[in-house]
């Protein structure tokens, strides 16, 4: 992988600062100056790369999708030659998704905020729609050859993404003593694997 440009590094620095800001307060209460201060740059520098904080948010969504796709692809390359069976491989993929994404409370907390913004901001909604379609396509690729029927595969992929996102929400909102997220995720993983065998 090639070296990132200074511009790319600076944009990443700024969106990571947005992430940290959104862990502290809502987007509508977060100013460009807050994001710039968190990034350790002057707000003029932020404006050099982004017109406004909405552009920072839109870039953040792309950044997160790219980051996790890259992590998944790196993880997948470590699995080459180590795939001992379809069941084990599917189980490992589910574990990757739940451990790194669904049960990542900081990421979940930020995306709860983004889902809210998407309900009234068309640009954010369209960006999320594209991001989720990308995730659905990834899941289609994983389970498609196991199921065969493309319509069933697509519906199952959509349901799985919706399920993982819902569990992500529950992991932040529900009390662990009342809602055992990891146990439920494990149970669903076993059911899906049964369906694809």
One Martini backbone bead per residue (centre of mass of N, CA, C, O) as a GRO file, in nm:
protein
  197
    1UNK     BB    1   0.096   0.036   0.023
    2UNK     BB    2   0.084   0.355  -0.008
    3UNK     BB    3   0.152   0.662   0.064
    4UNK     BB    4   0.022   0.914   0.219
    5UNK     BB    5  -0.086   1.208   0.190
    6UNK     BB    6  -0.101   1.497   0.350
    7UNK     BB    7  -0.400   1.541   0.297
    8UNK     BB    8  -0.496   1.265   0.397
    9UNK     BB    9  -0.379   1.283   0.682
   10UNK     BB   10  -0.535   1.538   0.765
   11UNK     BB   11  -0.820   1.427   0.723
   12UNK     BB   12  -0.791   1.197   0.926
   13UNK     BB   13  -0.732   1.373   1.170
   14UNK     BB   14  -1.010   1.517   1.157
   15UNK     BB   15  -1.204   1.265   1.171
   16UNK     BB   16  -1.091   1.162   1.440
   17UNK     BB   17  -1.180   1.414   1.592
   18UNK     BB   18  -1.478   1.384   1.542
   19UNK     BB   19  -1.510   1.120   1.688
   20UNK     BB   20  -1.426   1.232   1.969
   21UNK     BB   21  -1.646   1.448   1.983
   22UNK     BB   22  -1.897   1.243   1.956
   23UNK     BB   23  -1.832   1.118   2.245
   24UNK     BB   24  -1.918   1.399   2.399
   25UNK     BB   25  -2.110   1.525   2.161
   26UNK     BB   26  -2.318   1.641   1.953
   27UNK     BB   27  -2.309   1.756   1.638
   28UNK     BB   28  -2.484   2.025   1.686
   29UNK     BB   29  -2.258   2.098   1.931
   30UNK     BB   30  -2.037   2.082   1.715
   31UNK     BB   31  -1.765   2.252   1.611
   32UNK     BB   32  -1.513   2.339   1.413
   33UNK     BB   33  -1.334   2.426   1.651
   34UNK     BB   34  -1.351   2.160   1.803
   35UNK     BB   35  -1.226   1.981   1.585
   36UNK     BB   36  -0.963   2.136   1.552
   37UNK     BB   37  -0.866   2.114   1.844
   38UNK     BB   38  -0.867   1.800   1.849
   39UNK     BB   39  -0.656   1.794   1.597
   40UNK     BB   40  -0.443   2.038   1.626
   41UNK     BB   41  -0.583   2.275   1.460
   42UNK     BB   42  -0.672   2.518   1.274
   43UNK     BB   43  -0.973   2.615   1.142
   44UNK     BB   44  -0.844   2.695   0.868
   45UNK     BB   45  -0.739   2.415   0.798
   46UNK     BB   46  -1.007   2.275   0.789
   47UNK     BB   47  -1.121   2.466   0.559
   48UNK     BB   48  -0.919   2.372   0.342
   49UNK     BB   49  -1.055   2.067   0.335
   50UNK     BB   50  -1.336   2.188   0.449
   51UNK     BB   51  -1.625   2.369   0.438
   52UNK     BB   52  -1.763   2.181   0.662
   53UNK     BB   53  -1.891   1.958   0.893
   54UNK     BB   54  -2.044   1.785   0.689
   55UNK     BB   55  -1.794   1.702   0.523
   56UNK     BB   56  -1.659   1.558   0.753
   57UNK     BB   57  -1.881   1.345   0.793
   58UNK     BB   58  -1.876   1.223   0.508
   59UNK     BB   59  -1.577   1.138   0.525
   60UNK     BB   60  -1.605   0.959   0.773
   61UNK     BB   61  -1.777   0.739   0.649
   62UNK     BB   62  -1.570   0.655   0.438
   63UNK     BB   63  -1.341   0.595   0.633
   64UNK     BB   64  -1.477   0.365   0.790
   65UNK     BB   65  -1.531   0.176   0.558
   66UNK     BB   66  -1.238   0.155   0.461
   67UNK     BB   67  -1.112   0.055   0.724
   68UNK     BB   68  -1.286  -0.213   0.753
   69UNK     BB   69  -1.223  -0.330   0.479
   70UNK     BB   70  -0.919  -0.344   0.523
   71UNK     BB   71  -0.923  -0.522   0.774
   72UNK     BB   72  -1.069  -0.756   0.640
   73UNK     BB   73  -0.864  -0.809   0.412
   74UNK     BB   74  -0.627  -0.863   0.598
   75UNK     BB   75  -0.758  -1.095   0.752
   76UNK     BB   76  -0.812  -1.272   0.502
   77UNK     BB   77  -0.509  -1.314   0.421
   78UNK     BB   78  -0.449  -1.479   0.688
   79UNK     BB   79  -0.649  -1.725   0.589
   80UNK     BB   80  -0.483  -1.834   0.387
   81UNK     BB   81  -0.483  -2.184   0.420
   82UNK     BB   82  -0.686  -2.168   0.698
   83UNK     BB   83  -0.927  -2.313   0.569
   84UNK     BB   84  -1.114  -2.580   0.722
   85UNK     BB   85  -1.411  -2.463   0.672
   86UNK     BB   86  -1.707  -2.322   0.626
   87UNK     BB   87  -1.804  -2.302   0.918
   88UNK     BB   88  -1.547  -2.174   1.036
   89UNK     BB   89  -1.530  -1.934   0.848
   90UNK     BB   90  -1.806  -1.808   0.917
   91UNK     BB   91  -1.749  -1.781   1.217
   92UNK     BB   92  -1.504  -1.589   1.186
   93UNK     BB   93  -1.656  -1.362   1.044
   94UNK     BB   94  -1.856  -1.304   1.266
   95UNK     BB   95  -1.645  -1.239   1.479
   96UNK     BB   96  -1.523  -1.002   1.338
   97UNK     BB   97  -1.780  -0.827   1.324
   98UNK     BB   98  -1.850  -0.823   1.628
   99UNK     BB   99  -1.575  -0.737   1.757
  100UNK     BB  100  -1.500  -0.480   1.558
  101UNK     BB  101  -1.803  -0.352   1.530
  102UNK     BB  102  -2.066  -0.415   1.697
  103UNK     BB  103  -1.888  -0.405   1.990
  104UNK     BB  104  -1.810  -0.105   1.924
  105UNK     BB  105  -1.908   0.145   2.120
  106UNK     BB  106  -1.790   0.398   1.989
  107UNK     BB  107  -1.896   0.349   1.706
  108UNK     BB  108  -2.192   0.318   1.785
  109UNK     BB  109  -2.233   0.597   1.909
  110UNK     BB  110  -2.173   0.755   1.649
  111UNK     BB  111  -2.390   0.608   1.465
  112UNK     BB  112  -2.635   0.703   1.614
  113UNK     BB  113  -2.594   0.995   1.534
  114UNK     BB  114  -2.592   0.951   1.224
  115UNK     BB  115  -2.874   0.833   1.198
  116UNK     BB  116  -3.017   1.088   1.293
  117UNK     BB  117  -2.911   1.273   1.069
  118UNK     BB  118  -3.024   1.099   0.825
  119UNK     BB  119  -3.333   1.163   0.882
  120UNK     BB  120  -3.271   1.492   0.770
  121UNK     BB  121  -3.010   1.427   0.585
  122UNK     BB  122  -2.957   1.350   0.265
  123UNK     BB  123  -2.647   1.318   0.235
  124UNK     BB  124  -2.617   1.119   0.470
  125UNK     BB  125  -2.818   0.908   0.374
  126UNK     BB  126  -2.682   0.843   0.104
  127UNK     BB  127  -2.411   0.758   0.226
  128UNK     BB  128  -2.528   0.525   0.396
  129UNK     BB  129  -2.657   0.365   0.171
  130UNK     BB  130  -2.389   0.304   0.028
  131UNK     BB  131  -2.248   0.170   0.265
  132UNK     BB  132  -2.457  -0.059   0.310
  133UNK     BB  133  -2.441  -0.177   0.028
  134UNK     BB  134  -2.149  -0.263   0.054
  135UNK     BB  135  -2.195  -0.459   0.289
  136UNK     BB  136  -2.399  -0.637   0.145
  137UNK     BB  137  -2.203  -0.725  -0.079
  138UNK     BB  138  -2.004  -0.867   0.104
  139UNK     BB  139  -2.205  -1.074   0.216
  140UNK     BB  140  -2.286  -1.192  -0.053
  141UNK     BB  141  -1.997  -1.304  -0.113
  142UNK     BB  142  -1.990  -1.499   0.133
  143UNK     BB  143  -2.294  -1.653   0.098
  144UNK     BB  144  -2.375  -1.704  -0.204
  145UNK     BB  145  -2.236  -1.993  -0.260
  146UNK     BB  146  -2.418  -2.136  -0.032
  147UNK     BB  147  -2.714  -2.068  -0.150
  148UNK     BB  148  -2.749  -1.945  -0.474
  149UNK     BB  149  -2.984  -1.759  -0.427
  150UNK     BB  150  -2.986  -1.422  -0.485
  151UNK     BB  151  -3.239  -1.327  -0.331
  152UNK     BB  152  -3.181  -1.468  -0.063
  153UNK     BB  153  -2.903  -1.351  -0.019
  154UNK     BB  154  -2.987  -1.051  -0.012
  155UNK     BB  155  -3.188  -1.073   0.222
  156UNK     BB  156  -2.988  -1.187   0.428
  157UNK     BB  157  -2.786  -0.955   0.414
  158UNK     BB  158  -2.979  -0.734   0.504
  159UNK     BB  159  -3.058  -0.866   0.772
  160UNK     BB  160  -2.774  -0.878   0.894
  161UNK     BB  161  -2.708  -0.580   0.892
  162UNK     BB  162  -2.950  -0.492   1.058
  163UNK     BB  163  -2.883  -0.667   1.299
  164UNK     BB  164  -2.600  -0.557   1.367
  165UNK     BB  165  -2.699  -0.264   1.406
  166UNK     BB  166  -2.902  -0.325   1.631
  167UNK     BB  167  -2.693  -0.449   1.826
  168UNK     BB  168  -2.527  -0.197   1.847
  169UNK     BB  169  -2.741  -0.028   1.980
  170UNK     BB  170  -2.795  -0.216   2.224
  171UNK     BB  171  -2.500  -0.208   2.339
  172UNK     BB  172  -2.550   0.095   2.435
  173UNK     BB  173  -2.847   0.103   2.571
  174UNK     BB  174  -2.828  -0.155   2.717
  175UNK     BB  175  -2.808  -0.358   2.981
  176UNK     BB  176  -2.604  -0.623   3.041
  177UNK     BB  177  -2.799  -0.772   3.251
  178UNK     BB  178  -3.048  -0.771   3.022
  179UNK     BB  179  -2.833  -0.780   2.765
  180UNK     BB  180  -2.669  -1.040   2.579
  181UNK     BB  181  -2.510  -0.972   2.306
  182UNK     BB  182  -2.297  -1.197   2.258
  183UNK     BB  183  -2.497  -1.436   2.285
  184UNK     BB  184  -2.686  -1.354   2.055
  185UNK     BB  185  -2.475  -1.346   1.830
  186UNK     BB  186  -2.398  -1.644   1.856
  187UNK     BB  187  -2.674  -1.766   1.798
  188UNK     BB  188  -2.711  -1.645   1.515
  189UNK     BB  189  -2.463  -1.760   1.387
  190UNK     BB  190  -2.555  -2.056   1.409
  191UNK     BB  191  -2.813  -2.024   1.235
  192UNK     BB  192  -2.683  -1.924   0.973
  193UNK     BB  193  -2.493  -2.159   0.929
  194UNK     BB  194  -2.716  -2.369   0.905
  195UNK     BB  195  -2.852  -2.232   0.649
  196UNK     BB  196  -2.567  -2.257   0.467
  197UNK     BB  197  -2.537  -2.593   0.469
   0.00000   0.00000   0.00000
